[in-house]
């Protein structure tokens, strides 16, 4: 999936402008990179378009994941994007669903296995069959 398509998908899922979708995507990916081990960030980044790879800032030296729960994840996204937590929650779900479509094989599932059980609500929609966004 190319960058424009990724942002378009997030924009449609969040019912926001493309500019806002860029901000939301950046906030989610930066937070996601903090939550994953360095190896998983690298595995994820190589499958994304170049502008999104730069957002993840993969580094082999960042092996430790920052341990925080789903509520903190959403709060960090809200702070980074300057939105209310309800909007951040929607953005996280939208970006996760789009990530699932953008990356190949079971990489998304591999990444999700690093997350504790309280993330289930955030990733459930992305894991559901038929999550692909339908174009009208």
C-alpha positions in Angstrom: 0.0 0.0 0.0 1.4 3.4 -0.9 1.5 6.4 1.5 -1.4 8.3 -0.1 -3.7 5.2 0.1 -2.7 4.6 3.7 -3.6 8.2 4.7 -6.8 8.1 2.6 -7.9 4.9 4.4 -7.2 6.5 7.8 -9.0 9.7 6.7 -12.1 7.7 5.6 -12.1 5.6 8.8 -11.9 8.6 11.1 -14.1 10.9 8.9 -11.4 13.6 9.0 -9.3 15.5 6.4 -6.2 14.0 4.9 -4.1 16.6 6.9 -5.7 15.5 10.1 -5.3 11.8 9.2 -1.5 12.4 8.7 -1.4 13.9 12.3 -3.4 11.0 13.7 -1.4 8.4 11.9 1.9 10.0 13.1 0.7 10.1 16.7 -0.4 6.4 16.6 2.7 5.1 15.0 5.1 7.1 17.3 3.2 5.7 20.3 3.2 2.2 18.8 7.0 2.4 18.3 7.4 3.1 22.0 5.3 0.1 22.9 7.1 -2.5 20.7 10.6 -4.0 20.9 13.1 -2.6 18.4 13.1 -5.8 16.3 9.3 -5.7 15.9 9.4 -2.0 15.0 12.0 -2.8 12.3 9.9 -5.7 11.0 6.9 -3.4 10.8 8.7 -0.4 9.3 10.2 -2.2 6.4 6.7 -3.1 5.1 5.4 0.5 5.2 5.8 3.4 2.8 8.9 5.5 3.3 7.2 8.5 5.1 5.7 6.1 7.6 9.0 4.3 8.2 10.5 7.6 9.2 7.7 8.1 11.8 8.4 4.8 13.4 12.1 5.7 13.8 13.2 2.1 13.9 16.5 1.5 15.7 18.1 -1.8 16.4 19.5 -0.3 19.6 15.9 0.2 21.0 15.3 -3.4 22.0 13.2 -2.7 25.1 9.6 -2.0 24.8 8.0 0.7 27.0 5.4 -1.2 29.0 2.1 0.7 29.2 -1.5 -0.4 28.9 -4.2 0.5 26.3 -5.6 3.4 28.3 -2.1 5.0 28.4 -1.6 4.2 24.7 -4.8 6.2 23.9 -3.8 9.0 26.3 -0.4 9.3 24.6 -2.0 9.4 21.2 -4.4 12.1 22.3 -1.6 14.2 23.7 0.5 13.9 20.6 -2.4 14.6 18.2 -4.0 17.3 20.4 -7.4 15.5 20.4 -9.8 14.2 23.0 -9.3 10.6 24.1 -12.5 9.4 22.3 -11.1 10.8 19.0 -7.7 9.2 19.8 -9.4 5.8 20.4 -11.1 6.1 17.0 -7.7 7.0 15.4 -5.9 4.1 17.0 -8.5 1.6 15.7 -8.4 3.2 12.2 -4.6 3.1 12.0 -4.5 -0.5 13.3 -7.0 -1.6 10.7 -5.1 0.2 8.0 -1.8 -1.3 9.2 -3.3 -4.8 9.0 -4.2 -4.1 5.3 -0.8 -2.5 4.5 1.5 -5.2 5.8 2.0 -8.7 4.5 1.7 -12.1 6.0 1.2 -12.5 9.7 3.4 -9.5 10.7 0.5 -7.6 12.2 -0.4 -10.7 14.2 3.2 -11.0 15.3 3.2 -7.4 16.5 -0.2 -7.7 18.3 1.1 -10.7 20.3 3.5 -8.3 22.1 0.5 -6.3 23.4 -1.2 -7.2 26.7 -4.8 -8.4 26.8 -6.2 -4.9 27.6 -5.3 -3.9 24.0 -7.8 -6.4 22.6 -10.5 -3.7 22.2 -8.2 -1.6 20.1 -7.0 -4.3 17.8 -10.1 -6.5 17.6 -11.6 -4.6 14.6 -8.3 -4.9 12.7 -8.2 -8.6 13.4 -11.7 -9.2 12.2 -12.3 -10.9 8.8 -13.5 -8.5 6.2 -11.9 -5.4 7.8 -11.1 -4.0 4.4 -12.5 -0.6 3.8 -15.2 -0.7 1.2 -15.0 2.1 -1.4 -18.2 3.7 -2.5 
